[in-house]
């Protein structure tokens, strides 16, 4: 069971959260713009859209997966960052600047390592406990 949990957390960290954090970090140098929530949905899956002005035109774009915004109602204002050469690549500026995605990826990876090491720590504790118990009752094994 522990191995399965470790593999699940490791896969989540390596295949989903780390690339997502890297993608959000790539927008740190992106252009800031004031946006309005256009379509409400699950932002972590990339289903909420914002509308903003970029290069003299109105752009409706889905926030990158992992970019927050789902707590805001349609019509709410927020600041976004978008890629200068592709305004469709957009994320909530607060998520780009905070580094929370990187922290989440790191903590999930650490959880995977913990659950991988848990059986080994349990075995070591039992071995130490077995030796102390045998030495404490005066009998030899």
mmCIF file of the C-alpha atoms, coordinates in Angstrom:
data_MODEL
# 
_entry.id   MODEL 
# 
loop_
_atom_site.group_PDB 
_atom_site.id 
_atom_site.type_symbol 
_atom_site.label_atom_id 
_atom_site.label_alt_id 
_atom_site.label_comp_id 
_atom_site.label_asym_id 
_atom_site.label_entity_id 
_atom_site.label_seq_id 
_atom_site.pdbx_PDB_ins_code 
_atom_site.Cartn_x 
_atom_site.Cartn_y 
_atom_site.Cartn_z 
_atom_site.occupancy 
_atom_site.B_iso_or_equiv 
_atom_site.pdbx_formal_charge 
_atom_site.auth_seq_id 
_atom_site.auth_comp_id 
_atom_site.auth_asym_id 
_atom_site.auth_atom_id 
_atom_site.pdbx_PDB_model_num 
ATOM 1   C CA . UNK A 1 1   ? 0.000   0.000   0.000   1.00 0.00 ? 1   UNK A CA 1 
ATOM 2   C CA . UNK A 1 2   ? 2.790   2.448   0.901   1.00 0.00 ? 2   UNK A CA 1 
ATOM 3   C CA . UNK A 1 3   ? 4.586   1.736   -2.342  1.00 0.00 ? 3   UNK A CA 1 
ATOM 4   C CA . UNK A 1 4   ? 1.417   2.431   -4.318  1.00 0.00 ? 4   UNK A CA 1 
ATOM 5   C CA . UNK A 1 5   ? 0.900   5.728   -2.511  1.00 0.00 ? 5   UNK A CA 1 
ATOM 6   C CA . UNK A 1 6   ? 4.546   6.666   -3.078  1.00 0.00 ? 6   UNK A CA 1 
ATOM 7   C CA . UNK A 1 7   ? 4.256   5.879   -6.787  1.00 0.00 ? 7   UNK A CA 1 
ATOM 8   C CA . UNK A 1 8   ? 1.030   7.865   -7.069  1.00 0.00 ? 8   UNK A CA 1 
ATOM 9   C CA . UNK A 1 9   ? 2.502   10.934  -5.365  1.00 0.00 ? 9   UNK A CA 1 
ATOM 10  C CA . UNK A 1 10  ? 5.739   10.615  -7.321  1.00 0.00 ? 10  UNK A CA 1 
ATOM 11  C CA . UNK A 1 11  ? 3.882   10.420  -10.625 1.00 0.00 ? 11  UNK A CA 1 
ATOM 12  C CA . UNK A 1 12  ? 1.688   13.377  -9.685  1.00 0.00 ? 12  UNK A CA 1 
ATOM 13  C CA . UNK A 1 13  ? 4.736   15.443  -8.790  1.00 0.00 ? 13  UNK A CA 1 
ATOM 14  C CA . UNK A 1 14  ? 6.888   14.457  -11.759 1.00 0.00 ? 14  UNK A CA 1 
ATOM 15  C CA . UNK A 1 15  ? 4.295   14.292  -14.512 1.00 0.00 ? 15  UNK A CA 1 
ATOM 16  C CA . UNK A 1 16  ? 1.818   17.007  -13.541 1.00 0.00 ? 16  UNK A CA 1 
ATOM 17  C CA . UNK A 1 17  ? 2.910   19.452  -10.861 1.00 0.00 ? 17  UNK A CA 1 
ATOM 18  C CA . UNK A 1 18  ? 6.551   20.006  -11.843 1.00 0.00 ? 18  UNK A CA 1 
ATOM 19  C CA . UNK A 1 19  ? 5.817   20.782  -15.536 1.00 0.00 ? 19  UNK A CA 1 
ATOM 20  C CA . UNK A 1 20  ? 2.901   22.960  -14.431 1.00 0.00 ? 20  UNK A CA 1 
ATOM 21  C CA . UNK A 1 21  ? 5.148   24.929  -12.050 1.00 0.00 ? 21  UNK A CA 1 
ATOM 22  C CA . UNK A 1 22  ? 7.789   25.289  -14.765 1.00 0.00 ? 22  UNK A CA 1 
ATOM 23  C CA . UNK A 1 23  ? 5.149   26.584  -17.186 1.00 0.00 ? 23  UNK A CA 1 
ATOM 24  C CA . UNK A 1 24  ? 3.895   29.147  -14.659 1.00 0.00 ? 24  UNK A CA 1 
ATOM 25  C CA . UNK A 1 25  ? 7.478   30.265  -13.910 1.00 0.00 ? 25  UNK A CA 1 
ATOM 26  C CA . UNK A 1 26  ? 8.039   30.829  -17.620 1.00 0.00 ? 26  UNK A CA 1 
ATOM 27  C CA . UNK A 1 27  ? 5.513   33.675  -17.453 1.00 0.00 ? 27  UNK A CA 1 
ATOM 28  C CA . UNK A 1 28  ? 7.421   35.657  -14.800 1.00 0.00 ? 28  UNK A CA 1 
ATOM 29  C CA . UNK A 1 29  ? 8.746   37.928  -17.530 1.00 0.00 ? 29  UNK A CA 1 
ATOM 30  C CA . UNK A 1 30  ? 5.349   38.013  -19.238 1.00 0.00 ? 30  UNK A CA 1 
ATOM 31  C CA . UNK A 1 31  ? 3.360   41.162  -19.830 1.00 0.00 ? 31  UNK A CA 1 
ATOM 32  C CA . UNK A 1 32  ? 0.983   42.205  -17.043 1.00 0.00 ? 32  UNK A CA 1 
ATOM 33  C CA . UNK A 1 33  ? -2.583  43.049  -17.952 1.00 0.00 ? 33  UNK A CA 1 
ATOM 34  C CA . UNK A 1 34  ? -5.837  43.733  -16.155 1.00 0.00 ? 34  UNK A CA 1 
ATOM 35  C CA . UNK A 1 35  ? -8.352  41.007  -16.966 1.00 0.00 ? 35  UNK A CA 1 
ATOM 36  C CA . UNK A 1 36  ? -11.909 40.035  -16.200 1.00 0.00 ? 36  UNK A CA 1 
ATOM 37  C CA . UNK A 1 37  ? -13.180 36.514  -15.549 1.00 0.00 ? 37  UNK A CA 1 
ATOM 38  C CA . UNK A 1 38  ? -15.092 35.615  -18.706 1.00 0.00 ? 38  UNK A CA 1 
ATOM 39  C CA . UNK A 1 39  ? -16.038 31.985  -18.111 1.00 0.00 ? 39  UNK A CA 1 
ATOM 40  C CA . UNK A 1 40  ? -16.016 30.323  -14.738 1.00 0.00 ? 40  UNK A CA 1 
ATOM 41  C CA . UNK A 1 41  ? -14.848 26.739  -14.473 1.00 0.00 ? 41  UNK A CA 1 
ATOM 42  C CA . UNK A 1 42  ? -12.231 24.559  -12.856 1.00 0.00 ? 42  UNK A CA 1 
ATOM 43  C CA . UNK A 1 43  ? -9.090  26.654  -13.254 1.00 0.00 ? 43  UNK A CA 1 
ATOM 44  C CA . UNK A 1 44  ? -6.807  23.841  -12.123 1.00 0.00 ? 44  UNK A CA 1 
ATOM 45  C CA . UNK A 1 45  ? -7.912  21.989  -15.260 1.00 0.00 ? 45  UNK A CA 1 
ATOM 46  C CA . UNK A 1 46  ? -7.637  25.073  -17.475 1.00 0.00 ? 46  UNK A CA 1 
ATOM 47  C CA . UNK A 1 47  ? -11.377 25.582  -17.836 1.00 0.00 ? 47  UNK A CA 1 
ATOM 48  C CA . UNK A 1 48  ? -11.806 29.171  -16.728 1.00 0.00 ? 48  UNK A CA 1 
ATOM 49  C CA . UNK A 1 49  ? -11.301 31.982  -19.205 1.00 0.00 ? 49  UNK A CA 1 
ATOM 50  C CA . UNK A 1 50  ? -10.365 35.605  -18.886 1.00 0.00 ? 50  UNK A CA 1 
ATOM 51  C CA . UNK A 1 51  ? -10.782 38.529  -21.247 1.00 0.00 ? 51  UNK A CA 1 
ATOM 52  C CA . UNK A 1 52  ? -8.133  41.263  -21.500 1.00 0.00 ? 52  UNK A CA 1 
ATOM 53  C CA . UNK A 1 53  ? -6.515  43.710  -23.926 1.00 0.00 ? 53  UNK A CA 1 
ATOM 54  C CA . UNK A 1 54  ? -3.242  42.618  -25.542 1.00 0.00 ? 54  UNK A CA 1 
ATOM 55  C CA . UNK A 1 55  ? -1.470  44.389  -28.369 1.00 0.00 ? 55  UNK A CA 1 
ATOM 56  C CA . UNK A 1 56  ? -4.510  46.491  -29.162 1.00 0.00 ? 56  UNK A CA 1 
ATOM 57  C CA . UNK A 1 57  ? -7.006  43.645  -29.408 1.00 0.00 ? 57  UNK A CA 1 
ATOM 58  C CA . UNK A 1 58  ? -9.383  41.881  -27.062 1.00 0.00 ? 58  UNK A CA 1 
ATOM 59  C CA . UNK A 1 59  ? -8.236  38.395  -26.130 1.00 0.00 ? 59  UNK A CA 1 
ATOM 60  C CA . UNK A 1 60  ? -10.312 35.639  -24.527 1.00 0.00 ? 60  UNK A CA 1 
ATOM 61  C CA . UNK A 1 61  ? -7.962  32.959  -23.209 1.00 0.00 ? 61  UNK A CA 1 
ATOM 62  C CA . UNK A 1 62  ? -8.098  30.044  -20.788 1.00 0.00 ? 62  UNK A CA 1 
ATOM 63  C CA . UNK A 1 63  ? -5.941  30.411  -17.698 1.00 0.00 ? 63  UNK A CA 1 
ATOM 64  C CA . UNK A 1 64  ? -3.143  27.871  -17.578 1.00 0.00 ? 64  UNK A CA 1 
ATOM 65  C CA . UNK A 1 65  ? -3.898  24.737  -15.542 1.00 0.00 ? 65  UNK A CA 1 
ATOM 66  C CA . UNK A 1 66  ? -2.940  25.407  -11.955 1.00 0.00 ? 66  UNK A CA 1 
ATOM 67  C CA . UNK A 1 67  ? -3.578  29.104  -12.254 1.00 0.00 ? 67  UNK A CA 1 
ATOM 68  C CA . UNK A 1 68  ? -6.107  30.222  -9.679  1.00 0.00 ? 68  UNK A CA 1 
ATOM 69  C CA . UNK A 1 69  ? -9.234  32.095  -10.521 1.00 0.00 ? 69  UNK A CA 1 
ATOM 70  C CA . UNK A 1 70  ? -12.069 29.699  -9.826  1.00 0.00 ? 70  UNK A CA 1 
ATOM 71  C CA . UNK A 1 71  ? -12.863 31.463  -6.556  1.00 0.00 ? 71  UNK A CA 1 
ATOM 72  C CA . UNK A 1 72  ? -13.703 34.616  -8.506  1.00 0.00 ? 72  UNK A CA 1 
ATOM 73  C CA . UNK A 1 73  ? -17.168 35.083  -9.998  1.00 0.00 ? 73  UNK A CA 1 
ATOM 74  C CA . UNK A 1 74  ? -17.704 35.922  -13.663 1.00 0.00 ? 74  UNK A CA 1 
ATOM 75  C CA . UNK A 1 75  ? -16.968 39.613  -14.125 1.00 0.00 ? 75  UNK A CA 1 
ATOM 76  C CA . UNK A 1 76  ? -14.387 39.795  -11.338 1.00 0.00 ? 76  UNK A CA 1 
ATOM 77  C CA . UNK A 1 77  ? -11.168 41.637  -12.090 1.00 0.00 ? 77  UNK A CA 1 
ATOM 78  C CA . UNK A 1 78  ? -7.706  40.159  -11.690 1.00 0.00 ? 78  UNK A CA 1 
ATOM 79  C CA . UNK A 1 79  ? -4.217  40.786  -12.971 1.00 0.00 ? 79  UNK A CA 1 
ATOM 80  C CA . UNK A 1 80  ? -2.747  38.289  -15.408 1.00 0.00 ? 80  UNK A CA 1 
ATOM 81  C CA . UNK A 1 81  ? 0.572   37.734  -17.121 1.00 0.00 ? 81  UNK A CA 1 
ATOM 82  C CA . UNK A 1 82  ? 0.707   36.599  -20.709 1.00 0.00 ? 82  UNK A CA 1 
ATOM 83  C CA . UNK A 1 83  ? 3.412   35.643  -23.161 1.00 0.00 ? 83  UNK A CA 1 
ATOM 84  C CA . UNK A 1 84  ? 4.269   38.566  -25.462 1.00 0.00 ? 84  UNK A CA 1 
ATOM 85  C CA . UNK A 1 85  ? 4.381   36.408  -28.589 1.00 0.00 ? 85  UNK A CA 1 
ATOM 86  C CA . UNK A 1 86  ? 1.238   34.425  -27.702 1.00 0.00 ? 86  UNK A CA 1 
ATOM 87  C CA . UNK A 1 87  ? -1.437  36.140  -25.595 1.00 0.00 ? 87  UNK A CA 1 
ATOM 88  C CA . UNK A 1 88  ? -3.363  32.830  -25.386 1.00 0.00 ? 88  UNK A CA 1 
ATOM 89  C CA . UNK A 1 89  ? -0.737  31.652  -22.876 1.00 0.00 ? 89  UNK A CA 1 
ATOM 90  C CA . UNK A 1 90  ? -1.964  33.441  -19.777 1.00 0.00 ? 90  UNK A CA 1 
ATOM 91  C CA . UNK A 1 91  ? -1.940  32.886  -16.013 1.00 0.00 ? 91  UNK A CA 1 
ATOM 92  C CA . UNK A 1 92  ? -3.086  34.674  -12.891 1.00 0.00 ? 92  UNK A CA 1 
ATOM 93  C CA . UNK A 1 93  ? -0.220  37.029  -11.959 1.00 0.00 ? 93  UNK A CA 1 
ATOM 94  C CA . UNK A 1 94  ? -0.533  36.118  -8.280  1.00 0.00 ? 94  UNK A CA 1 
ATOM 95  C CA . UNK A 1 95  ? 0.172   32.456  -9.106  1.00 0.00 ? 95  UNK A CA 1 
ATOM 96  C CA . UNK A 1 96  ? 3.103   33.297  -11.359 1.00 0.00 ? 96  UNK A CA 1 
ATOM 97  C CA . UNK A 1 97  ? 4.720   35.525  -8.762  1.00 0.00 ? 97  UNK A CA 1 
ATOM 98  C CA . UNK A 1 98  ? 4.016   33.476  -5.618  1.00 0.00 ? 98  UNK A CA 1 
ATOM 99  C CA . UNK A 1 99  ? 5.872   30.240  -6.350  1.00 0.00 ? 99  UNK A CA 1 
ATOM 100 C CA . UNK A 1 100 ? 3.136   28.153  -4.716  1.00 0.00 ? 100 UNK A CA 1 
ATOM 101 C CA . UNK A 1 101 ? 3.067   25.729  -7.667  1.00 0.00 ? 101 UNK A CA 1 
ATOM 102 C CA . UNK A 1 102 ? 6.757   24.979  -7.124  1.00 0.00 ? 102 UNK A CA 1 
ATOM 103 C CA . UNK A 1 103 ? 6.186   24.505  -3.407  1.00 0.00 ? 103 UNK A CA 1 
ATOM 104 C CA . UNK A 1 104 ? 3.288   22.129  -4.080  1.00 0.00 ? 104 UNK A CA 1 
ATOM 105 C CA . UNK A 1 105 ? 5.377   20.084  -6.528  1.00 0.00 ? 105 UNK A CA 1 
ATOM 106 C CA . UNK A 1 106 ? 8.266   19.875  -4.054  1.00 0.00 ? 106 UNK A CA 1 
ATOM 107 C CA . UNK A 1 107 ? 6.082   18.892  -1.104  1.00 0.00 ? 107 UNK A CA 1 
ATOM 108 C CA . UNK A 1 108 ? 4.300   16.214  -3.152  1.00 0.00 ? 108 UNK A CA 1 
ATOM 109 C CA . UNK A 1 109 ? 7.670   14.843  -4.240  1.00 0.00 ? 109 UNK A CA 1 
ATOM 110 C CA . UNK A 1 110 ? 8.849   14.850  -0.624  1.00 0.00 ? 110 UNK A CA 1 
ATOM 111 C CA . UNK A 1 111 ? 5.685   12.974  0.351   1.00 0.00 ? 111 UNK A CA 1 
ATOM 112 C CA . UNK A 1 112 ? 6.483   10.356  -2.289  1.00 0.00 ? 112 UNK A CA 1 
ATOM 113 C CA . UNK A 1 113 ? 9.982   9.891   -0.878  1.00 0.00 ? 113 UNK A CA 1 
ATOM 114 C CA . UNK A 1 114 ? 8.569   9.652   2.663   1.00 0.00 ? 114 UNK A CA 1 
ATOM 115 C CA . UNK A 1 115 ? 6.102   6.916   1.688   1.00 0.00 ? 115 UNK A CA 1 
ATOM 116 C CA . UNK A 1 116 ? 8.881   5.096   -0.171  1.00 0.00 ? 116 UNK A CA 1 
ATOM 117 C CA . UNK A 1 117 ? 11.083  5.147   2.934   1.00 0.00 ? 117 UNK A CA 1 
ATOM 118 C CA . UNK A 1 118 ? 8.288   4.353   5.401   1.00 0.00 ? 118 UNK A CA 1 
ATOM 119 C CA . UNK A 1 119 ? 8.483   0.535   5.028   1.00 0.00 ? 119 UNK A CA 1 
ATOM 120 C CA . UNK A 1 120 ? 12.275  0.648   5.411   1.00 0.00 ? 120 UNK A CA 1 
ATOM 121 C CA . UNK A 1 121 ? 11.980  2.782   8.561   1.00 0.00 ? 121 UNK A CA 1 
ATOM 122 C CA . UNK A 1 122 ? 9.354   0.410   9.969   1.00 0.00 ? 122 UNK A CA 1 
ATOM 123 C CA . UNK A 1 123 ? 11.592  -2.620  9.308   1.00 0.00 ? 123 UNK A CA 1 
ATOM 124 C CA . UNK A 1 124 ? 14.580  -0.883  10.906  1.00 0.00 ? 124 UNK A CA 1 
ATOM 125 C CA . UNK A 1 125 ? 12.510  0.061   13.966  1.00 0.00 ? 125 UNK A CA 1 
ATOM 126 C CA . UNK A 1 126 ? 11.307  -3.537  14.332  1.00 0.00 ? 126 UNK A CA 1 
ATOM 127 C CA . UNK A 1 127 ? 14.863  -4.837  14.036  1.00 0.00 ? 127 UNK A CA 1 
ATOM 128 C CA . UNK A 1 128 ? 16.130  -2.440  16.698  1.00 0.00 ? 128 UNK A CA 1 
ATOM 129 C CA . UNK A 1 129 ? 13.138  -3.234  18.907  1.00 0.00 ? 129 UNK A CA 1 
ATOM 130 C CA . UNK A 1 130 ? 13.707  -6.954  18.474  1.00 0.00 ? 130 UNK A CA 1 
ATOM 131 C CA . UNK A 1 131 ? 17.349  -6.688  19.518  1.00 0.00 ? 131 UNK A CA 1 
ATOM 132 C CA . UNK A 1 132 ? 16.571  -4.579  22.568  1.00 0.00 ? 132 UNK A CA 1 
ATOM 133 C CA . UNK A 1 133 ? 13.799  -6.947  23.616  1.00 0.00 ? 133 UNK A CA 1 
ATOM 134 C CA . UNK A 1 134 ? 16.094  -9.955  23.290  1.00 0.00 ? 134 UNK A CA 1 
ATOM 135 C CA . UNK A 1 135 ? 18.891  -8.275  25.262  1.00 0.00 ? 135 UNK A CA 1 
ATOM 136 C CA . UNK A 1 136 ? 16.518  -7.105  27.980  1.00 0.00 ? 136 UNK A CA 1 
ATOM 137 C CA . UNK A 1 137 ? 15.177  -10.539 29.004  1.00 0.00 ? 137 UNK A CA 1 
ATOM 138 C CA . UNK A 1 138 ? 18.606  -12.124 29.471  1.00 0.00 ? 138 UNK A CA 1 
ATOM 139 C CA . UNK A 1 139 ? 18.188  -14.873 26.873  1.00 0.00 ? 139 UNK A CA 1 
ATOM 140 C CA . UNK A 1 140 ? 20.440  -15.396 23.891  1.00 0.00 ? 140 UNK A CA 1 
ATOM 141 C CA . UNK A 1 141 ? 19.186  -15.917 20.406  1.00 0.00 ? 141 UNK A CA 1 
# 
